[in-house]
Amino acid sequence: MIKQPGGPEVLRLVEMPSRPLGGSDVRVAVEAAGVNPVDAGNRADPAWAGLVSPYVVGYEFAGRVEEVGEFVEDLRVGDAVWGLLPVRGTRWGAYAQELVADECFIAARPPSLEVVEAAALPLAGATALQLLDRLDPVRGEWILVHGAAGGVGHLFVQLAHERGARVAAAASSARHDLLRELGVRVVVDRHEPEAIRTARDRAGTDFAMVADLVGQGRLAASLEVIAEGGRAGSIVELAGDLEEAVDRNVTLHGVLMQPGRAVLEVLGSLADAGHMRPLLDEVLPLEQAARAHERVETGSGQGKLVLTVAG
């Protein structure tokens, strides 16, 4: 629980009474919860998410059904499930032994995923899928990805590759082998002074699309390598000097993940078909949530962080 916003140290384990169940609600015994940058952001400043103290962060999880409301028809006690909650307006999130959520945010867990993998996939996977849908790549088009080895990025490049896009990425040298394994065709060192132009030169053409999963001005800096009439999207910010987007007739997309059972079912189908798999960076017990937030705030991870929850 977070009694007052602040740094990672404000995350505390406390005893709370079980929440009452509404007619369309499901009570889930949480077995694992994914950790994401938005968790840390809402911990430090809940105003954007419309939260008041105290509150619990965590927006993706895997577990088993403990109880269902009277109107819930397709989930039963004992079912293995996973879920994805709204990152805005969710006061009692997934960093808990149990949670109560509307059935529209919960679905049967895909059989191909272990519980920790299932907790790692929903938020990052939904974000990657919805951004890719907005950019709408045509087979053979080139896309430049910033943050390609991160929690969202490593899933995004798998999906883009599966759709036939040609992927280029600017990343630290330690991540190059991983990105090539995930199907990235062009990998350049992001620390090079002209990394973005180098990526364009190695691709041999301007990029049809740019996906910014990091922020820090990287989208604005990439506009000069986007083809006339191209597309660009960010899950972080639309900031900096974007005038080049007008000059090149570039369509800009700002994407905030939209949860729901429908997107969980699509992600489950993709996972079962082998088209995407979450890469686990580190798995920690719930008691070490503060350490997990310290890690995620460094931005240096490779894949996803997950918290396991003891029964």
SERO-4910 file (N, C-alpha, C, O; in steps of 0.05 Angstrom, whole numbers):
BEGIN
 pado doro    nc1    nc2    nc3   cac1   cac2   cac3    cc1    cc2    cc3    oc1    oc2    oc3
  Met    A     17    -24      0      0      0      0     18     25      0     40     25     10
  Ile    A      7     46    -11     20     72    -11      2     91      6    -20     98     -3
  Lys    A     12    100     29     -4    118     45      0    147     37    -19    163     39
  Gln    A     24    153     27     30    179     17     49    176     -7     68    160     -5
  Pro    A     45    191    -29     63    188    -52     92    194    -45     97    209    -26
  Gly    A    110    183    -60    138    188    -55    156    168    -71    147    158    -91
  Gly    A    180    164    -60    198    145    -73    191    116    -68    171    111    -56
  Pro    A    208     98    -78    202     69    -75    198     61    -46    184     42    -40
  Glu    A    210     75    -28    209     68      1    181     71     12    176     60     34
  Val    A    162     85     -1    135     88     10    118     63      6     96     61     17
  Leu    A    127     44    -10    113     19    -14    115      2     12    137     -4     21
  Arg    A     92     -4     24     91    -19     49     71    -42     48     50    -40     35
  Leu    A     79    -64     61     60    -86     64     43    -81     89     53    -76    111
  Val    A     17    -82     86     -2    -77    108    -25    -97    106    -30   -108     84
  Glu    A    -38   -102    128    -62   -119    128    -87   -102    123    -90    -81    135
  Met    A   -103   -111    105   -128    -97     99   -151   -116     98   -147   -140     92
  Pro    A   -175   -108    104   -198   -125    102   -205   -131     73   -199   -115     55
  Ser    A   -217   -154     67   -226   -160     40   -247   -140     31   -264   -132     46
  Arg    A   -245   -133      6   -265   -115     -5   -291   -129    -12   -290   -153    -19
  Pro    A   -314   -116    -10   -339   -129    -17   -340   -134    -47   -326   -121    -63
  Leu    A   -357   -153    -55   -359   -161    -83   -385   -151    -95   -407   -155    -83
  Gly    A   -383   -138   -117   -407   -129   -132   -417   -151   -150   -404   -172   -153
  Gly    A   -440   -147   -162   -452   -168   -179   -436   -177   -202   -438   -200   -210
  Ser    A   -421   -159   -215   -404   -167   -238   -375   -169   -231   -358   -170   -249
  Asp    A   -369   -170   -205   -341   -171   -196   -331   -199   -193   -346   -219   -191
  Val    A   -304   -201   -194   -290   -227   -189   -268   -222   -168   -253   -202   -170
  Arg    A   -267   -239   -148   -245   -238   -129   -224   -258   -138   -229   -281   -142
  Val    A   -199   -248   -141   -177   -264   -151   -155   -266   -129   -147   -246   -118
  Ala    A   -146   -290   -124   -122   -295   -108    -99   -290   -126    -93   -306   -145
  Val    A    -84   -268   -122    -62   -261   -140    -38   -278   -135    -30   -282   -112
  Glu    A    -27   -289   -156     -3   -305   -154     22   -290   -164     44   -295   -154
  Ala    A     18   -272   -182     40   -256   -192     29   -230   -204      7   -230   -215
  Ala    A     45   -209   -203     37   -183   -214     60   -170   -229     83   -171   -219
  Gly    A     55   -160   -252     76   -147   -268     82   -119   -257     66   -106   -245
  Val    A    107   -111   -262    117    -84   -254    123    -68   -278    136    -77   -297
  Asn    A    113    -43   -279    115    -26   -302    122      2   -294    118     10   -271
  Pro    A    134     18   -313    140     46   -306    116     62   -296    119     80   -279
  Val    A     92     56   -306     68     70   -297     62     65   -268     51     82   -254
  Asp    A     70     41   -258     66     36   -229     83     55   -213     73     67   -194
  Ala    A    108     59   -221    126     77   -207    116    106   -210    118    122   -191
  Gly    A    106    113   -234     96    140   -238     72    146   -220     71    168   -208
  Asn    A     54    127   -218     30    131   -200     37    130   -171     24    143   -154
  Arg    A     58    115   -164     68    115   -137     78    143   -129     72    153   -107
  Ala    A     93    155   -147    106    181   -141     86    204   -143     88    224   -128
  Asp    A     67    202   -162     48    224   -166     22    213   -177     19    208   -200
  Pro    A      3    209   -158    -22    196   -166    -43    215   -179    -64    207   -187
  Ala    A    -36    241   -180    -56    261   -190    -65    255   -218    -88    256   -225
  Trp    A    -45    247   -235    -52    242   -263    -72    219   -266    -90    220   -283
  Ala    A    -70    199   -248    -88    176   -249   -114    180   -233   -131    162   -233
  Gly    A   -117    203   -221   -141    209   -206   -144    193   -181   -166    186   -173
  Leu    A   -121    187   -167   -122    171   -143   -119    188   -118   -107    210   -118
  Val    A   -130    178    -96   -126    191    -70   -115    170    -51   -120    146    -54
  Ser    A    -99    179    -33    -86    161    -13   -106    152      8   -124    167     15
  Pro    A   -102    127     17    -83    107      9    -91     93    -16   -115     93    -24
  Tyr    A    -72     80    -30    -79     65    -54    -58     44    -59    -36     44    -47
  Val    A    -64     26    -78    -46      4    -85    -42      4   -115    -62      6   -130
  Val    A    -17      3   -124    -11      3   -153     -9    -25   -163    -12    -45   -148
  Gly    A     -5    -28   -189     -4    -54   -202    -28    -59   -220    -51    -58   -210
  Tyr    A    -24    -63   -246    -46    -63   -265    -48    -88   -282    -65    -90   -300
  Glu    A    -30   -107   -277    -31   -133   -292    -25   -155   -272     -8   -152   -254
  Phe    A    -38   -178   -276    -35   -199   -256    -43   -226   -267    -56   -228   -288
  Ala    A    -36   -247   -252    -45   -274   -258    -51   -287   -231    -38   -282   -211
  Gly    A    -72   -304   -231    -80   -317   -206   -102   -336   -210   -106   -347   -232
  Arg    A   -118   -341   -189   -141   -359   -190   -166   -347   -178   -164   -331   -159
  Val    A   -188   -353   -189   -214   -342   -180   -220   -353   -152   -220   -378   -148
  Glu    A   -226   -335   -134   -235   -343   -107   -265   -341   -103   -277   -356    -88
  Glu    A   -277   -322   -117   -306   -316   -113   -316   -300   -137   -301   -285   -148
  Val    A   -341   -304   -144   -352   -289   -166   -379   -276   -158   -393   -287   -140
  Gly    A   -385   -253   -170   -410   -240   -164   -434   -255   -177   -429   -273   -194
  Glu    A   -457   -248   -170   -481   -263   -178   -486   -261   -208   -500   -278   -219
  Phe    A   -476   -241   -222   -481   -238   -251   -459   -249   -268   -461   -248   -292
  Val    A   -437   -259   -256   -415   -270   -271   -422   -299   -279   -428   -316   -262
  Glu    A   -420   -304   -305   -429   -330   -315   -407   -348   -327   -409   -372   -327
  Asp    A   -385   -335   -336   -366   -352   -351   -339   -356   -336   -320   -366   -347
  Leu    A   -338   -348   -310   -315   -354   -294   -325   -368   -269   -346   -363   -258
  Arg    A   -308   -388   -260   -316   -404   -237   -294   -404   -216   -270   -399   -222
  Val    A   -301   -409   -191   -281   -411   -170   -260   -433   -177   -267   -455   -185
  Gly    A   -235   -425   -174   -213   -443   -181   -202   -439   -209   -180   -449   -214
  Asp    A   -215   -424   -226   -205   -419   -253   -179   -404   -253   -175   -385   -237
  Ala    A   -160   -412   -270   -135   -397   -274   -141   -374   -292   -152   -377   -314
  Val    A   -135   -350   -283   -142   -326   -298   -118   -306   -299    -98   -310   -285
  Trp    A   -121   -287   -316   -103   -264   -317   -119   -239   -321   -142   -241   -329
  Gly    A   -108   -216   -315   -124   -191   -317   -107   -167   -323    -83   -167   -320
  Leu    A   -121   -146   -332   -109   -121   -339   -128    -99   -330   -151    -97   -340
  Leu    A   -119    -82   -312   -135    -61   -300   -128    -34   -313   -106    -30   -323
  Pro    A   -147    -15   -312   -141     12   -322   -118     25   -306   -118     22   -281
  Val    A   -100     39   -319    -78     52   -305    -87     78   -293    -72     90   -277
  Arg    A   -110     88   -301   -122    112   -289   -147    103   -274   -164     88   -285
  Gly    A   -150    112   -250   -175    107   -235   -176     82   -219   -195     77   -204
  Thr    A   -155     64   -221   -155     40   -205   -141     46   -179   -117     50   -178
  Arg    A   -157     46   -158   -146     52   -131   -133     28   -118   -113     30   -104
  Trp    A   -146      4   -122   -136    -20   -108   -125    -39   -129   -140    -55   -140
  Gly    A    -99    -38   -134    -87    -52   -155    -77    -80   -148    -86    -92   -128
  Ala    A    -58    -90   -163    -50   -118   -163    -27   -125   -144    -21   -149   -141
  Tyr    A    -15   -106   -131      6   -112   -112     -8   -121    -86     -7   -107    -66
  Ala    A    -20   -144    -86    -36   -153    -63    -40   -183    -65    -36   -195    -86
  Gln    A    -47   -196    -43    -53   -224    -43    -80   -230    -57    -83   -252    -68
  Glu    A    -98   -211    -56   -123   -214    -71   -132   -187    -81   -125   -166    -70
  Leu    A   -148   -187   -102   -160   -163   -112   -188   -169   -121   -196   -192   -127
  Val    A   -204   -148   -123   -231   -149   -134   -233   -131   -158   -225   -107   -157
  Ala    A   -242   -142   -180   -244   -126   -205   -268   -135   -221   -277   -158   -218
  Asp    A   -279   -117   -237   -301   -124   -255   -292   -147   -274   -269   -147   -283
  Glu    A   -310   -164   -281   -304   -187   -298   -294   -178   -326   -280   -193   -340
  Cys    A   -300   -153   -334   -291   -144   -361   -261   -140   -362   -250   -138   -384
  Phe    A   -247   -140   -339   -218   -137   -339   -203   -163   -334   -179   -163   -330
  Ile    A   -218   -185   -334   -206   -212   -327   -214   -232   -348   -236   -232   -359
  Ala    A   -196   -250   -355   -201   -271   -374   -187   -297   -366   -169   -297   -349
  Ala    A   -196   -319   -378   -182   -345   -374   -153   -343   -382   -147   -331   -403
  Arg    A   -135   -354   -366   -107   -352   -372   -100   -370   -396   -109   -393   -397
  Pro    A    -83   -361   -415    -75   -377   -437    -60   -402   -428    -42   -399   -411
  Pro    A    -66   -425   -438    -52   -449   -429    -22   -450   -435     -7   -464   -423
  Ser    A    -13   -434   -455     15   -434   -462     32   -418   -443     57   -420   -445
  Leu    A     21   -403   -424     36   -385   -407     37   -395   -378     16   -402   -367
  Glu    A     60   -397   -367     63   -401   -338     53   -376   -324     51   -355   -336
  Val    A     48   -379   -298     36   -357   -283     53   -332   -283     42   -310   -286
  Val    A     79   -334   -281     96   -310   -281     96   -297   -309     96   -273   -311
  Glu    A     96   -313   -330     95   -302   -357     68   -288   -361     67   -267   -373
  Ala    A     47   -300   -351     20   -288   -355     18   -261   -341      4   -243   -350
  Ala    A     32   -258   -318     32   -233   -304     49   -212   -318     45   -188   -314
  Ala    A     68   -221   -334     86   -202   -348     76   -191   -374     86   -171   -384
  Leu    A     55   -204   -385     47   -198   -412     25   -177   -416     27   -161   -435
  Pro    A      4   -175   -399    -19   -160   -407    -15   -130   -412    -22   -121   -434
  Leu    A     -3   -115   -394      0    -87   -398     19    -80   -420     12    -64   -438
  Ala    A     43    -91   -419     62    -85   -440     53    -96   -467     56    -83   -488
  Gly    A     41   -120   -467     31   -132   -492      8   -116   -504      8   -112   -528
  Ala    A    -11   -107   -487    -33    -91   -497    -23    -64   -508    -32    -55   -529
  Thr    A     -4    -52   -494      8    -27   -504     21    -31   -531     17    -15   -549
  Ala    A     38    -52   -533     51    -57   -558     31    -62   -581     35    -52   -603
  Leu    A     11    -78   -575     -9    -85   -595    -24    -61   -605    -28    -57   -629
  Gln    A    -33    -44   -586    -49    -21   -593    -33      0   -607    -43     14   -625
  Leu    A     -8      3   -600     10     22   -615     14     12   -643     13     27   -663
  Leu    A     20    -14   -646     24    -25   -673     -1    -23   -690      1    -18   -714
  Asp    A    -24    -28   -678    -49    -25   -693    -52      3   -704    -61      8   -726
  Arg    A    -45     23   -687    -47     51   -696    -28     57   -718    -35     72   -737
  Leu    A     -3     47   -717     16     52   -738     10     36   -763     17     45   -785
  Asp    A     -3     13   -760    -14     -3   -782      7     -9   -804      4      1   -826
  Pro    A     28    -24   -797     49    -29   -817     40    -47   -840     24    -65   -837
  Val    A     50    -41   -863     47    -57   -887     71    -75   -889     94    -66   -884
  Arg    A     67   -100   -897     90   -119   -900    112   -106   -917    108    -96   -939
  Gly    A    136   -107   -906    160    -97   -919    167    -69   -912    189    -60   -918
  Glu    A    150    -54   -898    156    -27   -889    177    -28   -866    178    -47   -851
  Trp    A    193     -6   -865    213     -4   -844    202     13   -821    187     32   -825
  Ile    A    209      4   -796    201     19   -772    225     21   -754    239      1   -749
  Leu    A    230     45   -743    251     50   -724    238     49   -696    218     63   -691
  Val    A    250     34   -678    239     31   -651    259     41   -630    282     31   -630
  His    A    250     59   -613    266     68   -590    256     53   -566    232     54   -560
  Gly    A    274     41   -551    266     25   -527    259     -3   -535    241    -15   -522
  Ala    A    271    -14   -555    263    -40   -566    268    -63   -548    255    -84   -551
  Ala    A    286    -61   -529    292    -84   -511    277    -81   -484    281    -99   -467
  Gly    A    261    -61   -480    248    -57   -455    223    -74   -452    217    -91   -469
  Gly    A    207    -68   -431    183    -84   -425    163    -84   -448    153   -105   -455
  Val    A    157    -61   -459    139    -59   -482    154    -65   -508    143    -79   -525
  Gly    A    178    -55   -510    193    -57   -535    198    -85   -545    195    -90   -568
  His    A    206   -103   -527    213   -130   -536    188   -145   -546    191   -163   -562
  Leu    A    165   -137   -536    140   -149   -547    132   -135   -573    122   -148   -591
  Phe    A    136   -109   -574    129    -94   -598    145   -104   -622    133   -107   -644
  Val    A    171   -108   -619    186   -117   -642    179   -145   -651    180   -152   -674
  Gln    A    171   -162   -632    161   -189   -639    136   -187   -656    134   -201   -677
  Leu    A    117   -170   -648     93   -167   -663     98   -154   -690     86   -162   -710
  Ala    A    115   -134   -691    121   -120   -716    134   -140   -736    127   -141   -760
  His    A    152   -156   -726    166   -176   -742    145   -196   -753    146   -205   -776
  Glu    A    127   -205   -735    107   -224   -743     89   -214   -765     79   -229   -782
  Arg    A     84   -187   -765     67   -175   -786     82   -169   -812     71   -159   -831
  Gly    A    108   -175   -812    123   -171   -836    138   -144   -839    149   -139   -859
  Ala    A    137   -128   -818    152   -103   -818    182   -108   -815    190   -128   -803
  Arg    A    198    -91   -826    227    -92   -823    234    -73   -800    228    -49   -802
  Val    A    247    -83   -780    251    -68   -755    280    -60   -752    298    -75   -757
  Ala    A    284    -34   -745    310    -24   -738    308    -13   -709    286     -4   -701
  Ala    A    330    -14   -694    329     -5   -667    355      8   -659    376      0   -668
  Ala    A    353     29   -643    376     42   -631    376     33   -601    358     40   -586
  Ala    A    397     18   -593    398      7   -566    427      5   -557    445      7   -573
  Ser    A    430      2   -531    457     -2   -520    468    -28   -530    453    -47   -536
  Ser    A    495    -29   -532    508    -52   -544    502    -78   -530    502   -100   -543
  Ala    A    496    -78   -504    491   -102   -489    465   -115   -498    461   -139   -492
  Arg    A    448   -101   -512    422   -112   -520    421   -120   -549    400   -130   -558
  His    A    442   -117   -564    442   -122   -592    436   -151   -599    420   -156   -617
  Asp    A    449   -169   -585    444   -198   -591    415   -206   -587    403   -220   -603
  Leu    A    404   -196   -565    376   -202   -559    358   -192   -581    340   -206   -590
  Leu    A    362   -167   -590    345   -155   -610    347   -170   -636    327   -173   -650
  Arg    A    370   -179   -643    373   -195   -668    358   -221   -666    346   -230   -685
  Glu    A    358   -233   -642    343   -258   -637    313   -253   -640    299   -271   -648
  Leu    A    304   -229   -634    276   -223   -635    267   -214   -664    244   -208   -668
  Gly    A    286   -214   -682    279   -208   -710    286   -180   -719    278   -172   -742
  Val    A    300   -164   -703    308   -137   -711    330   -139   -732    350   -152   -728
  Arg    A    326   -126   -755    345   -128   -777    368   -109   -775    391   -117   -782
  Val    A    363    -85   -765    385    -65   -763    386    -57   -734    366    -47   -722
  Val    A    410    -60   -721    413    -51   -694    438    -33   -693    459    -40   -702
  Val    A    434     -9   -681    456     10   -679    459     17   -649    440     15   -634
  Asp    A    483     26   -642    488     35   -615    475     63   -611    482     82   -624
  Arg    A    457     64   -592    443     89   -588    461    111   -576    453    135   -576
  His    A    484    103   -567    503    123   -556    519    137   -578    533    157   -572
  Glu    A    518    127   -602    532    140   -624    520    167   -629    495    170   -627
  Pro    A    536    188   -635    525    215   -639    504    216   -661    485    232   -660
  Glu    A    507    200   -682    489    201   -705    474    174   -707    470    164   -730
  Ala    A    465    163   -685    453    136   -685    429    134   -702    425    115   -717
  Ile    A    412    155   -701    386    154   -716    392    155   -746    380    140   -762
  Arg    A    410    172   -754    417    173   -783    431    147   -792    428    138   -814
  Thr    A    448    136   -774    462    111   -781    441     89   -786    444     73   -804
  Ala    A    421     88   -769    400     68   -772    386     71   -799    381     52   -813
  Arg    A    380     96   -807    367    101   -833    386     93   -856    377     81   -875
  Asp    A    412     99   -853    430     92   -874    433     62   -878    434     52   -900
  Arg    A    433     47   -855    435     18   -857    409      5   -868    410    -15   -881
  Ala    A    387     18   -862    361      8   -873    360     14   -903    347      0   -918
  Gly    A    374     35   -912    375     42   -940    351     58   -950    347     62   -974
  Thr    A    336     69   -931    312     85   -938    302    100   -913    309     92   -891
  Asp    A    287    121   -917    273    133   -895    253    113   -883    243     95   -897
  Phe    A    248    116   -857    230     98   -844    201    106   -849    193    129   -848
  Ala    A    184     86   -854    155     91   -857    143     98   -830    123    112   -828
  Met    A    155     87   -808    144     91   -781    167     94   -761    189     83   -765
  Val    A    161    108   -740    178    109   -716    161    104   -691    139    115   -689
  Ala    A    170     86   -674    156     81   -648    174     89   -626    196     79   -623
  Asp    A    164    108   -609    180    118   -587    168    106   -561    146    113   -553
  Leu    A    183     89   -548    174     77   -523    190     87   -499    188     76   -477
  Val    A    206    108   -503    224    118   -483    219    147   -476    219    155   -452
  Gly    A    213    164   -495    211    193   -491    238    206   -492    255    198   -507
  Gln    A    242    227   -476    268    242   -475    275    254   -502    299    256   -509
  Gly    A    254    262   -517    259    276   -542    266    259   -566    273    269   -587
  Arg    A    265    232   -563    274    215   -585    255    215   -609    264    212   -631
  Leu    A    229    220   -604    211    221   -626    216    246   -643    219    244   -667
  Ala    A    219    269   -630    225    294   -645    251    291   -660    253    301   -683
  Ala    A    271    278   -648    297    275   -661    296    257   -685    314    257   -702
  Ser    A    275    240   -687    273    220   -708    257    230   -732    256    217   -753
  Leu    A    244    253   -730    226    262   -751    240    265   -778    228    261   -799
  Glu    A    266    273   -777    280    277   -802    285    252   -818    291    253   -842
  Val    A    282    228   -805    287    203   -819    261    189   -826    262    166   -835
  Ile    A    238    202   -821    212    190   -828    205    198   -857    209    221   -864
  Ala    A    195    180   -872    188    185   -900    164    205   -901    148    207   -883
  Glu    A    163    219   -923    140    237   -928    114    220   -926    111    199   -938
  Gly    A     95    231   -909     70    217   -905     72    193   -886     53    177   -885
  Gly    A     93    191   -871     97    169   -853     81    172   -827     65    190   -824
  Arg    A     86    153   -809     72    153   -783     92    150   -761    113    139   -763
  Ala    A     84    162   -738    100    161   -714     82    158   -690     60    169   -690
  Gly    A     90    143   -670     74    139   -646     91    139   -621    114    130   -622
  Ser    A     79    148   -599     93    148   -574     73    138   -552     50    145   -552
  Ile    A     84    123   -533     68    115   -509     77    132   -485     67    128   -463
  Val    A     95    151   -490    107    167   -468     99    196   -469     88    207   -450
  Glu    A    105    209   -492    101    237   -494    101    246   -523    113    232   -540
  Leu    A     87    267   -529     90    281   -554    101    309   -548     86    328   -543
  Ala    A    127    310   -546    141    334   -536    164    341   -554    173    325   -571
  Gly    A    174    365   -551    197    374   -566    188    389   -591    164    395   -594
  Asp    A    206    395   -609    200    409   -634    189    389   -654    204    374   -666
  Leu    A    163    391   -658    150    372   -677    142    385   -703    127    374   -718
  Glu    A    154    408   -709    147    422   -734    154    405   -759    140    407   -779
  Glu    A    175    390   -757    183    373   -779    160    353   -787    158    346   -810
  Ala    A    144    346   -768    121    328   -773    102    341   -793     91    328   -810
  Val    A     98    367   -790     80    382   -808     93    383   -836     80    378   -856
  Asp    A    119    390   -836    133    393   -862    133    366   -878    133    367   -903
  Arg    A    133    344   -864    134    318   -877    107    304   -878    106    281   -887
  Asn    A     86    317   -869     59    305   -869     59    279   -853     47    259   -862
  Val    A     73    279   -831     74    255   -813     51    255   -794     44    275   -782
  Thr    A     38    232   -792     16    229   -774     27    220   -747     42    201   -745
  Leu    A     20    235   -726     30    229   -699      8    216   -682    -15    224   -682
  His    A     15    195   -668     -3    180   -651      7    180   -622     30    172   -617
  Gly    A     -9    189   -603     -4    185   -575    -22    163   -565    -46    164   -568
  Val    A    -10    142   -552    -25    118   -546    -24    113   -516     -2    110   -504
  Leu    A    -47    111   -503    -50    102   -476    -65     76   -476    -87     74   -487
  Met    A    -54     56   -464    -65     29   -465    -94     29   -455   -101     41   -435
  Gln    A   -111     15   -470   -139     11   -463   -144    -18   -455   -141    -36   -472
  Pro    A   -151    -23   -430   -154    -51   -421   -181    -63   -429   -198    -50   -440
  Gly    A   -184    -89   -423   -209   -102   -428   -205   -131   -436   -183   -139   -443
  Arg    A   -226   -147   -433   -223   -175   -439   -216   -181   -468   -202   -200   -474
  Ala    A   -226   -164   -486   -220   -168   -514   -191   -168   -520   -181   -185   -535
  Val    A   -176   -149   -509   -147   -148   -515   -133   -171   -501   -113   -181   -512
  Leu    A   -142   -180   -478   -130   -203   -465   -133   -228   -483   -115   -244   -485
  Glu    A   -156   -231   -495   -161   -254   -512   -143   -253   -537   -134   -274   -546
  Val    A   -139   -230   -548   -121   -228   -571    -93   -234   -563    -79   -249   -577
  Leu    A    -84   -224   -540    -57   -230   -531    -54   -260   -525    -33   -271   -532
  Gly    A    -74   -272   -514    -73   -300   -509    -70   -317   -534    -55   -336   -535
  Ser    A    -85   -309   -555    -83   -323   -580    -55   -320   -593    -44   -339   -603
  Leu    A    -44   -296   -591    -17   -291   -601      4   -307   -586     22   -319   -598
  Ala    A      1   -309   -560     20   -324   -544     17   -354   -550     37   -368   -553
  Asp    A     -8   -364   -551    -12   -392   -557     -1   -400   -585      8   -423   -589
  Ala    A     -2   -381   -604      8   -386   -631     38   -383   -633     50   -388   -654
  Gly    A     51   -374   -612     80   -371   -612     90   -345   -624    113   -343   -631
  His    A     72   -325   -628     79   -300   -641     91   -280   -622    104   -260   -631
  Met    A     87   -283   -596    100   -265   -576    104   -280   -550     88   -297   -542
  Arg    A    126   -272   -537    132   -285   -511    145   -264   -494    164   -251   -502
  Pro    A    136   -261   -469    149   -242   -451    177   -252   -442    180   -275   -435
  Leu    A    196   -233   -442    222   -239   -432    223   -229   -403    218   -206   -398
  Leu    A    231   -246   -385    232   -239   -357    259   -228   -349    280   -242   -353
  Asp    A    260   -204   -340    285   -192   -331    292   -202   -303    314   -212   -298
  Glu    A    273   -199   -284    277   -208   -257    250   -214   -244    231   -200   -249
  Val    A    250   -234   -227    226   -242   -212    232   -239   -182    251   -251   -172
  Leu    A    216   -223   -169    221   -216   -140    196   -222   -124    174   -221   -135
  Pro    A    198   -227    -98    174   -230    -81    161   -203    -77    174   -182    -79
  Leu    A    136   -203    -71    121   -178    -66    134   -161    -45    133   -136    -46
  Glu    A    147   -173    -25    160   -159     -4    183   -140    -15    191   -122     -1
  Gln    A    192   -146    -39    214   -130    -51    203   -111    -73    217   -105    -92
  Ala    A    178   -103    -70    167    -84    -90    183    -59    -92    185    -48   -114
  Ala    A    193    -48    -70    209    -24    -71    234    -28    -88    241    -10   -104
  Arg    A    247    -51    -85    270    -56   -102    262    -58   -132    276    -48   -149
  Ala    A    239    -70   -137    230    -72   -165    225    -44   -176    232    -40   -200
  His    A    215    -26   -161    210      1   -170    237     16   -175    240     31   -194
  Glu    A    256     11   -158    282     22   -162    294     13   -189    306     28   -204
  Arg    A    291    -13   -194    300    -24   -219    286    -12   -243    299     -4   -263
  Val    A    260    -12   -242    245     -3   -266    250     27   -271    248     36   -294
  Glu    A    256     42   -251    261     71   -255    288     76   -267    293     98   -277
  Thr    A    306     57   -266    332     61   -279    330     60   -310    346     71   -324
  Gly    A    309     46   -319    305     43   -348    326     25   -361    329     25   -386
  Ser    A    341     10   -345    363     -6   -355    357    -35   -358    375    -51   -364
  Gly    A    332    -43   -353    325    -71   -354    323    -82   -382    324    -67   -402
  Gln    A    321   -108   -384    318   -122   -409    294   -141   -407    298   -163   -397
  Gly    A    270   -132   -415    247   -148   -411    231   -138   -387    231   -114   -381
  Lys    A    216   -156   -374    197   -148   -353    205   -157   -325    219   -177   -321
  Leu    A    197   -141   -306    199   -147   -277    173   -158   -268    152   -147   -275
  Val    A    173   -178   -251    149   -190   -240    152   -195   -210    173   -203   -201
  Leu    A    130   -190   -195    129   -196   -167    112   -221   -163     91   -224   -174
  Thr    A    122   -240   -147    107   -263   -140     94   -259   -112    105   -246    -94
  Val    A     70   -270   -109     54   -265    -85     50   -291    -71     39   -310    -83
  Ala    A     58   -293    -46     53   -317    -30     24   -318    -21     12   -297    -16
  Gly    A     13   -342    -20    -14   -346    -12    -19   -342     18    -42   -344     27
***
